[in-house]
Amino acid sequence: MEKRKPLTTARMRKMKQDGVPITMVTAYDYPSARLSEEAGIDVILVGDSLGNVVLGYDSTLPVTLDDMVYHTRAAVRGASNTFIVADMPFFTYHGSLDTTLKGVARLMQEGGAKAVKLEGGAEIAATVKAITEAGVPVIGHLGLTPQSVHQLGGFRVQGRSSEQAEKLLSDAKAIEEAGAFAIVLELVTDELAEWITKQLSIPTIGIGSGVHCDGQVLVYHDLLQYGSDSAPRKFVKSYANIGETIRAGISEYVKEVKAREFPAPENTFHMDNDVVQYLYGDKE
């Protein structure tokens, strides 16, 4: 497979200008990142959603910076020719700026990320500005922000009232002015996401926010139904059901081992006859 050059922030802005949608997928390890790159994905996000779909937590809040560095490093090894973004996990960018920049440095130096993503609006604009001025590309994240899910009162669609709409637009402009090169819009109403997209010069990446964003992102495990037997949420489209295939394959393996059908002769190695004779002696 011919190698391609990773996207740059400038090229992503050009894609917005040209009306070319940006494709993004979350991936958390070497095989998922490698398969995503081979499939032609534009951007890989090593999201803190790994807390839910990989580590088994009920939210993203327990995910640590060590977790993010570990998984980002694995994803980078699998997709060295793809633009990879890493999430700053919960409460790693709300304290001192020095602590925040040290965390960013770890994701870039140890993890190998090309950019970081932060949740929040105008309240984190100064932090976004400081990170970008330090030379690190930043993606914003507005709408349903999972790290603030308890404050938001649950997983609810954002932007249904005029007050919410005004605040989201104001936050988006603040993050843009702070230097972010793109913004993820999660569970934002279609009409508002379209309006915000038109008001910004930087790309918007939607998840559950309609077709008018400049790009789309889905969780690897959701779009492939991998590791979950629950029905996909409304804003998710599953393009394969590898979970069913995996369960069937493991079930068949269990069945064959129990019946002593595996390993079969073609899966087995044998000694030379003279060595067998030495070990077991003459059977007569």
N, C-alpha and C positions, 0 to 999 in steps of 0.2 A: 504493500500500500504506500503510495507516494506521500511523503511528509509535507505538511503545510505549515506556513508561518502562523503563530498565534495572532489573534486579533489584538489591536491596540485600542486605547481609549479614543484616539483620534479617528480610527476607522469605524468605531461604533457610533460616534457622532455623525460621521459621514453616512452610515447606514440609515440613521434616522432621517437625515436630509434627503436621501434618495428613496425613502419609503421601503427599505429592505428590512423585513422583520429579523430581530435578533433572537436566536434560540438559546435557552439556558436550561440546564438540568442540575439538580443536586446530585452529588456523588460523594461517597465517604470513604472509599478505599481503592486499592489498585485495580481490581477487576472491573468495578463499576465505572471508574474513570476511564479506563482503557477502552471498554466497550462504547462508552459515550463518545470518546474522541473518534474511534473508528466509524461510528455512525454519522459523524459530521457535525456534532454539536458545536456551537460558537463559543459558549462560555459555560464553565463548570463552577457551581457554587458548592463549597463545602459548608453546608449550613449547620447551625446548631440544632436543626431539626433531627440531626443524628441522635439526639437525646431520646426522641420518641421512637424512631424507626430502626435504630441500630442498638442503642444501649438499653432500651426497654423502660425508660422513664415515662411518666405521664405528662411531662411538659419539657420545655427546653431549659428551664431554670437550673437544674442540677449540672448542666454541662460546664466543664471547666476549661480554662485556657490550655491546660495540658492535653485535654481531650481534643481540642481543636488543632493544636500543633501536630499531634500524633496522626489524626485523620487527614489533615491537609498534606502532610509529608507523603502519606501513602497515595493519595490521589494524584499528587504531582508526579510521583514515579510512574503512575499508569498513564498519564496524559501530559507528557512534557511539551507537546505542541499545541496546547489549548490554554486560553486565558482562564486562570483559576483564581476565584475569589474566596476568601475565608471570612466567616462570621466572627465578629467580636462577641464573645458570650456575655451572659447576664452580668451586669454590674462590674464589667472590666473597663468601662470607659465613663464612669460617673464620678470617680474620685479625682485624685490629683492628676494633672496633665502629665506629669513625669511617669506616674504608674501606667497611665493609658498608653503613652508612647513606648514604654518598655514592652507592654503586651503586643502592640502593633509590630514592634521590631521582632518579637519572637515568631509571630505568624509569617513574617516576611523572610527572616533569616533561617530559622529552624524549619518552618513549615514549607517555605518556598512559594508562598502565595504571591500573586502579582497585584492584588488589591485586597481591601478589607471592606466589610459591610457592617453598618451600624443602624440600629433601629432608633427612630425618634425624629422629632421635628425641630422647631426653632430653639428648643431648650438645649439641643446638642450642637447647634450650628458652630459655636466657638470651638468645640472639640473637633468637628469636621475640618474647620479651617486650619487648625493647628496641625492636624495629621497631613492634610494636603500640602501645607507649607513645608512639612518635613520631607516631602517628596513621595508620599504614598497615595496612590489613587484610592478613592472612597466611593462606595455605592451607598446611597441612603435607603431607608425602608420605612414606608408610611402605610397608613390604613390600619388593618389588623396587624399589630406588632406582637407576636407571640410572647416576647419577654415581658410584656405589660398586660397579658391576657386577664389577670385578676383585676387590675385597675379598670380595664375596659368592660368588665362584667361578663366575660366569656367570649366565645368565638362568634362574633356578630359582624354582619356586613357594615361597613363604614361609609359615611357620606350620604345618608338618606335624608338628613335634615339640612336646612340652609346653613345652620351654625356649624355643623360638621364639615360641610362643603367648603365654607369660607376658611376654616382653620386648616383643613388639609391642603388647600391651594396655597395659603400663606406659608405653611410649613415646607411645602415643596419648593417654593421660591427661595425660602431661607436656606435650605440645604443646597440648592443650586448655587446661590450666591456665595455660599461657604466654600465652594470648590468641588463638590461631588461631580462625578462624571456620568452618573446614572442614578435612577431611583426605582426601587421595587415598590409596586403598589399592590397590596394584598387585600382581597375582599373589599374592594372599593366599587361602588356602583358604576355601571358601564358609562353612564352619562358624565359623571364626574371624572372618571379616569380619562375619558376622551378629552374633556375640557382641560384638565391638568396637562395632558400630553401636548396639547396644542399651545399651551402657555409657556412651556419650557423649551430651552434649546438643547437640553441633554435628554438622552433616551429614557423612557419609562419601560420597565419590565413588569408585566402583569401576572398575577396569579389569582384567579377568581375575580378579575377586574375587567372582563370583556375583551373584545377583539381589537379595540382601537389603540391599545398601548403599542409602543415601538418594538416590543418583544414579549416573549412568554417564558415562564419558568414553571416546571413541575418537579415534584419529588420523584426521584428514580424509583423508589419502592411503590409509589402510587401509580405511576403510569405503566408499570409492569406487573402490578398486583403481586409484589414479592414480599413475603413475610407477614402478610395480613389477610385474614379471611373475612374482613368486614367489607361491606359494599362501599365503593368509591363515593366520596363526597360530590355534591352537585357540580362543583367547578372543576372536578378532575375527570379526565377521559383516560381510560385504560386502553393501551395499545397492544397489550399481551397479557397472558395470565401464566407467568412462569412459576408462580406459587403452586398452582395446581400441578404443573408438570414436575416440579421438584418433589412434592409430596408423593405423587404417583411413582416416581423413580425410586425414592427411598423405601416406599412400601414394598415395591417389587424386590428390592435388595434384601429387606428383612425376610420376606417370604422365601427367597431362594437360600439364604443362609440357614434358616430354620429347617428347610427340607434337604440340606446338604447338597444343593444343586450348584452352589457357588462356594469356593472356586471350582470351576470345571477343569477337565484335563488341559484345555487350551490356556488356562490361567495358571498352570502349575509348572514348576521346574523340577528336574530330576537329576540325580547323581549318575555318574558313569557306573556301569554294572560292577566293575572291580572294586569300587569304593563301597558300594552297597554290600558286596560280599565281605569286605573287611569289617564293616560295622555290624552286620547281622549274622555273619558266618554262613555256613552251608545249611540251607533250610531242609535238606533231605535227612 
